[in-house]
Structures are given as structure tokens and as C-alpha cells.
Amino acid sequence: MTGDLLVQNAMMVLPNRIVEGDLRVSKGLIKSIAPHGGLVPESHELVIDGTGLHLLPGVIDPHVHFREPGQPEKEDLESGSRAAAAGGVTAFLDMPNNIPNATNRATIEAKINAAGKRAITHHGFFIGATKNNVKDLQSVEGMDGVCGIKVFMGSSTGDLLVDEQKHLEEIFANTGGIIATHAEDETRLQSRIAEFQHRTDIAAHAECRDVECALLATKRASALAKDYDHRLHIVHLTSGAEADWLVANKGELITTEVCTQHLTFDQNDVEERGTRVLMNPPIRYTEDKETLWKRLKDGTIDCVVTDHAPHTLEAKSIGFPKAPAGMPGVETSLPLMLTHAMGGKCSISDVVHWMCEGPAKVYGIKNKGSLKEGFDGDLTLVDLETRKRITDNDTWTRVGWTPYAGMEFTGLPIWTIVDGIPVHNRTKDGSFKGKSLVECGQTGRPLRFG
């Protein structure tokens, strides 16, 4: 099902300018964009008054862990997509480290089928690489809903790991599409885990999984991409050293991303917020954060993501080092980045470029990421005039907490629209209208990549 609607009087963030005007979606596609007052409502369409709001393309989050199958107490495709919609995210790409891992066609098809029944946003899925599943990787190439191959070069959450050179070479040599890699060097990582095993202060996490762990793996993955002429995407870049190295060594084959939390937090926040901000690779240092911003602005980093990886507060309360790594973030990413923009760190157009256009370009997602006639009617209307202090109670993720609790945000989504159909709505003052989610029977579609 696709929708017909008209947004009037909004500040539209177009690819080359911000202008007040109207936008019409017809049969799920953006049909017309006109200056203020240029489009007259038609009897069959929903009319949304965008006065005082900014109209953006729907955000694409290409790095989430929605925990289905296997860990529904943390998240599933329905709850994760609803949290995404609450944050203005209209499409997500989900990682394969599940129970069981998504490492073959059957497990990927099961996830796509489940999302088709319950996810209210568009969706794509990574297939996980193992030491001996090249034929499985090949079996899903070009399949709708499959965005690429995920390679864990270093141990993280779950048991997917490919770190031996011969296995990595086999994957790079014999598969197509994009390889997304978690770049930490397993050999160095294991030696340092043994060295730091007696440390119980959370500062030890970034010292143990240090910059050299990340840089070694980034260099190694980049060499493989160039040796085998294979597209590579380095996920969740965390260090200034990696970002600076990529300036001269990225080339046409390699893209990369940064998480909102690595642009926001540093060692001081780790000390203050504890295991709520524990993740792999870790939150690093002030100088890393500032270099990541610099390389995001100069184009070295291609997009901004969340690595939404929820765990229960009960599990997090165990404390370091036993608490699991990962944090929720899909519903706070857009307002967080818009808050940075309103604080002068970047522009609103930058945020759209990094969170909408950038992911669409990296993964070859057609007709998404921009407000253009003929593009899909995936939209979000945000309020940049109101500020709200975020609490755990404001969350839609199943785990019911946020690492940003206590921070004041602007840019909260008022409407989130998928294929011209509203899937989330809140009042301008930040309270929710009824259930907030417009229960119209709409589910998202598997994305196509090319």
C-alpha cells in the first residue's frame, strides 16, 4: 500500500538549498515540489501543515542490530523499526550476528520474510561471513533485501569472526557486492585482552582495544580491497589515526562511516555514564572525536550511523568488564545530529547529506535519500524550535533506555512518513498523539541495491 499526501508550508531541505514550500506524494512517490502556496490540496489526500517544521528525506540507518532472531527481550524487527520511525528513520540495514547467525540464504530469507510482516520501515540485511561459507555468500548476491557481506575481523558481540588471511582472501576474491568490515586486529586484540584482564576500571576498555588494533585492521582490509578490486565499507570508524590514514589511502573502492556516539562522547562521558556507553570499538578520546568531525566534513567519512545494539539495563548493570558492549541509538540519531547542527557544529544540509544521501550512495539504494521529484515518499518533519530533555521514558526501543539520558535535544521528528503513509506522529510540544503510530497496515519493503 502506498500513500497520497501533501505537506504544506514546511522548510524543505532540498539537495542544494532550504526553501519554504509544499511537497506532494502521489502513490508513494514524490510528485511535485513547489514554493509556498504552489500546491492546492486534492480531496483524496492527507494534508499536513508543516508550518514551523523542517521537511527532510527519511533517514537511512545502515548499521543496526535489531536482535531478531534470538534475543527478543532486547529488540526485534517490529520494535526496532518502530523505534527507527520515532527517530525519523525510514530505512535500516540490519547486521547478521543473531541466534542463529544469518550466514546462509535460508536465514536471510527468514529475516526478510519476518520484516515483511512486521517492520514498518524499509529494510535490508547483511549476510555474515564465516571461514567456510563463500558459496552461501554467493547464493544471495543480487537478492532484494541483501545489502552486502559483513566480516568481523576482530571479536565483538556474537561468535562471527574471520581473521585468517587465507579466509579473508577467499572472500574478497570470490564474492561480489560490498563487504562491510568490523576492523579490529584479532591477534593484537587477544594479546591485549590478556594483558588488561585484571583491570576493572572502564577506562581500560579504550586502552585495551586501542587505536593500533583498529588501524592495523583498517589497513589490512583496505589492502585486500585493492588487491582484489572489491568494494569495501569500513564500519564504525572510531579513531583519528584511521580517519587521517584514509585521507590519502581511501581511493574509489573504499567508503566508511562514523557513529553518532563517537561524534558526541569522549573519555569524560565514559567516566560519567559508565557501561551505558560501553561498545566495541570503544568510545575514545577528545582528539579522536574532533578528528572524526574534521574528516566527516572534508568527505573522508561518507555517512553517519548508529550501530544501534541494545542490551537490557539489567545486563549493563553488571558493570565493567562483564557488562555487554553496545547501546541503543536509532531513535535519537537524527535529533542528536540536528542538535549538533543548531549548536554550530555543522549545517542542517550536512546532516541530510550524511544521514540520507550518504547511505543511499554508499549502498546504491535507488530513489532514496533526497527530496526530489520521482524519489520515494519517505519523509520526516522535524521541529527545530523546541528543545526537550531526553529521558529513558522517551524511548521506543524495547530495552527502554538511552545513553543520551539527561541531554537536551532539538529536531525531534513530528511526522515520519514511509511511501507517503505516516507511521509515526507526535505533537509539536513533544508529547505523543494517542498511540503515536498510525496503524494502517503498512509494512516496509525490502530495499534494492545496485
N, C-alpha and C positions, 0 to 999 in steps of 0.2 A: 504494500500500500504506500502511495506517495501523496504528498500534500500540496495544497494551494494556499498561499498566504501572501499578505502584503505587510511589510514593515514600513511605517511612515515616520518621517521627522527624526531619523536617527543620524548620528555622526558616523558615517560609513568609512571604515578603514580599508580603502582600496589599495591596489598594488603600488600606486605612485602618488597617492595623496589621501588626505582625510577631508571629507566634504559632507555637509548635511544633505540628506536626501531620502529617497524612497527606493525600496528593493522588492521586486515581486518574484515569488517562487511559484511555478506552474508545473504540475505533475512531477514534483520533486526536483526540478532544475531551476536555476536562476534564469528567469526570462528577461527581466528588464531592470535596469539601474538608471535612476533619473534624479535630477536636482529636486530639492524640497518642493513639494506640491505638484510634481510632474506626473504622478501616477494616481488614478482615481480608483477607489475600491470597486470590486465586482461582487455581485450578490452572493456568489458561491464560496468566496474565500474568507479565511480568518484574517482580521486586521489587527495588527499590533502597533500600539502607539509607542514609538521609540524616543519620544521627547526626553532629553536629558540623559540618553543612553548612547553608548558606542556599539556599533554593529561590526562584529569580527567574523571571519570564517571560523567554522568549528575547528577546535584544536585537534591535532593528531598526536597521540602519545605513543611513540614506537617502542616503548620499553616498560612493560608492566608484568607483574606476576599475580594473576588472579586465582591461583591455587587450586584450580579445577582441572583434573580430578585429584582427590586425595585429602585435601585439608579444608573442608567447608567451614570449619569453625573460624578460619582466618578470612576467607573470601571465596566466592565462586563467580561464575561468569555473569550471573544476574546482579548480585550485589556490587561487583566490581564495575560493571557497566553503568549502574545507577549512580555510583559514586563519581564515575567519569562524567556522566551527564550533568551532575550537580556542579561540576567544575568547568563546564563549557567544553568538555572533550567529546567529540562526536565519532572518533575512530581510535582504536587501540591495536597494538601488536603485542601479543602475549608470549611469554617465554616458555620453554619446554620442560623445565625441571619440576615435574609433577610427581604424583604417585598413582600409577606408574609414569615414568618419563615419556614424553612424546618423541619417540625416536624412530617411528615407522609409519607407514601410510594408515594403518588401522587406528592407531592412537590419534593421529592428526585428524582423520575423518570424524572420529568420535567427538573431538573438541569442536570442530566446525559445525557438526550437527547439533551439539548442545547449545552453542552460541546462537545458531539459527532459531532455536526455540525460545531462548530466554534473554539474550543480550539485547539491550535497547539501543545500542550504538553499533556502528560498523566495526569490523574486526578482521584481524589477520593473525596467523600463528607461525612461530618458528618451529622447525624440526631440530631436535638436538642431535649433535654428532657424538658418536662413540668411537672406540678404537676399531670397530669392525662392521660399521653399518653403511658403507658407501652405497651399496645397492638400494638401501632404504632411502637414503638421501636423494638418489637419482629418481626414485619412483614417484616423488611428489613435485619434481621440477615443472614449473608452469601451471601448477594446480591452483585454481581460485582459492583464496584464503591462506595460502602458504607464502610468507614474505621472504623467507631465507633460512639459512642454516645457522644455528647458534653453537659456537665452540667455546667451552670453558677451558682455557689454557692453565688456569690455576683453580685450586679448590675453593668453592664458595658454599652456598647452601645447596643441599642435594648432593647426588653422587655422580653427576656428569663431569667427566674430566678427560681431556685429550691433551697430553703434554709431550709425548714422544715424537721426535722429528719425523720418523718414517710414517706414522699415522697421520700427522698433520699434512705431510707432503701428499699422501694418498688422497686426502680430502680435497686439498687445493687443486690437485691435478685432474681429478675425475668427477667434479661436480660443476654445476652451473649456478647462476644467480648470485646472490650476495651472501657472504659469510660475515656474520657478526661475532666478534670475539670478546670474551671477558679476558682482558690482558693482564695477568699476573704470572710471574715466573714460578712454576711449581717447585723447582729444585731449591731456589733461594727461599721461597716461602716456607717449605718444610724445615729447612735448617734454622730459620729464624723463629719459627713456632717452638722448636725445641729449646732455643736459646732464651725465649721470653716466657716459657711456660709457668714460671713461678711469679710473674708479675700479675697483680690483681687490680692495679690502678688502670682506669680506662685509657689514659694517655698512652699506655703501652701498645694499644691496638694500631695506631698510626706509625709507631716506631717499628713494630714487628712487620706489618705489611707496608714496608717503606716505599719511597719513590723508586728506588732501584728495582724492586720487584715489578713495578708497573712498567718502567721504562724498558727493561730487558725484554719483556713480552711484547710490548708495542713494536719495538724494533724487529723482533723475530717475526711477528705476524706480518709486518709491512714487507719484509724481505720475501716471505712466502708469496704474498700477493703479487709482487713484481716478478718473481721468478716464474710464476705460473699464469701471469696476466689475468688475475682473478680479482673481482670487486671485493673489497674488504671494508667493513664498518667496525670501528673500534668503539665499543660501548663504554658508557660512564667514565669518561676521561676525568682524572682527579688531580693530576699534578701539573705544576707549571713546567717541569722539565719535559714531560711528554708533549705538552702543547707547543713549547718552544721548538722541540726537535721536529715536530710535524710541519712547522712553517716551511722548512726547506726540503722536507722528505715526503710530503704527502702525495703529490702528483695527482693524476687524474683517477687513479684506481681506488684511492683511499678516502673515506669520509669518517667523521667522528661526531660525538655528542657529548653534552655535559648535563648533569642533573641539576635541578633547581637547588637542591640542598648543598651541593658543592659550590654554588654561586652565593650562598647565603650564610652558611655556617663555617666556623673555623675552630681552632683548638679551644677557644674560650667557651664556645657553645657546647662542645663535647664535655668539658668540665662541669658546666652548669646543668645540661639536660641529660647527661648520663647515657644509659643504654637506649633511650628513645632515639638517639641519633647514631647508634651503632650500626654500621653497614660495611659491606665489602664491595670494592675497595673503600677505605675509610675516609671520613671527613679529615682533611689535612690542615694546613696552616694558612695564616693570613696571606702570606706571599703567594701561595698556590691559588687561593681564591682570586686574588687580584690579577694574576697572570691568566687564569681561565677567562675572566671578564675581558681582558685585553684581546685574547685570541678568539673569543666569540665575536667581538666587534670587528676584528680585521678579516673575518671569514675563514680562519683556520678551522674553527669548530663550526659544524654545519647546522646543528639543531639542539634544542633544549628538551629534555625528557624528565621522567620522574624516577624510574626504577621502583615504582610502587610495589613494595614487597612486605605486606602486612604480617605481623605476628601479634598474638594477644598480649595485653599488658601483664597478664599473669606470667607468661613466659619471659617477658622483658624484665620483670621484677626480680628474677633470679640474680641479676647483677653480672658484672663483668668478672671473668671471661666466659661464663657459661651461658649467658643470655644469647638468643639467636640474633644474627645480623639481618637488618632490613627494617624499613619503615614505610608506612602508607604515605601517599602524596598526590594521587591522581586528581583529587577534588580541590586541592589547594594550589596546584602549579600555576594556573593562569592568573588568579588573583595575586599570588606571590610575585610573579614576574611583572604584572601591571603595577603593583605597589613599588617595585624597584624602578619602574619607568616614571611613575609620578614623583618619586624621590630624586629623579635626575640621573639615575644610573644608565638609562638607555631611553629610547623613544617607544611609543605605543606601536609604531610601524615596525620597529625592531622586533618586538615581542611577536607580532604576527609573522614576520619573516622567519623567526627561529622556531616557532611552535606550530605553524600551519604550513607555510610554503616549504620550509626546510625539510621536514619529514617526508612530505609528498615528493620532493625532488630526490632525496636520498633513496627512497624505496620505489620510485617510479609509479606512484599512485596517481592515476589519471583523474582529472576533473575535480580535484580537491585542493584545499589549501589557500584559495584566493576567492575574493568576491569578484567574479567575472561572469558575464552572461554566458550561459551554456554549461557552467560548472554546477556540481551537485548542490542542492539546497541545504547544506549543513552549516548552521549559523549559531552564533551566540551573541546575545545582547548583554553588555556589562555596564555596571554602574560605577563610574569613576568619581562621583561626587560624594558618596557616602563611605565612611570608614567604619569598620567593625572589628572589635577584638575577638579573635578566634578562640574557641574553647573546644574541648573534646566533645561536648554535646552538639556541636555544629556539624559533625561528620556523618557521612552516609556509608563509609566503609564498615564492613561487618565487625572489625575489631574495635571500633568506637573510640579511636583516639587519633591525635595528630601530633607530630613533632613540633609543630608551629604554635602550639597552645600558648596563649598569652600575647602573641604578636598581633598588631593591628594591621589589617589588610584593607585595601580598596580594590575595586574591579571585580566584585562578586558577580557571577552570572545571574541575571534576572530571568532570561529565557535561554534554553538550549533546544535547538531545532535540528532534527535529522530527516533528510529527504523532504523538507517542508512541513514536517509534523513536530509540534512541540512535545518534548519528552521530559522537560523539567521547567518549573516556573516558581519563582519566589517573589515576594513583594519587594518593592524598592528599598524598604527600611531593613531588609534582611530576614524578615520572618517568612515562613512558608505559607503558601495558599493551600489549605487542605492537606492532601497527601503530597502535594508538590508535583508528583509525577503524573502526567496526563496519560491515563490508562486507555489507550486507543487500539490496543492490539498490535502496535508497531514493534517489530524487531529489526535489528540492523542486518546488513548484508555482508557476506564475505568479500573482502577487498580483492581487487585485481591488481597485479603488479607487473611492471614491464619496463 
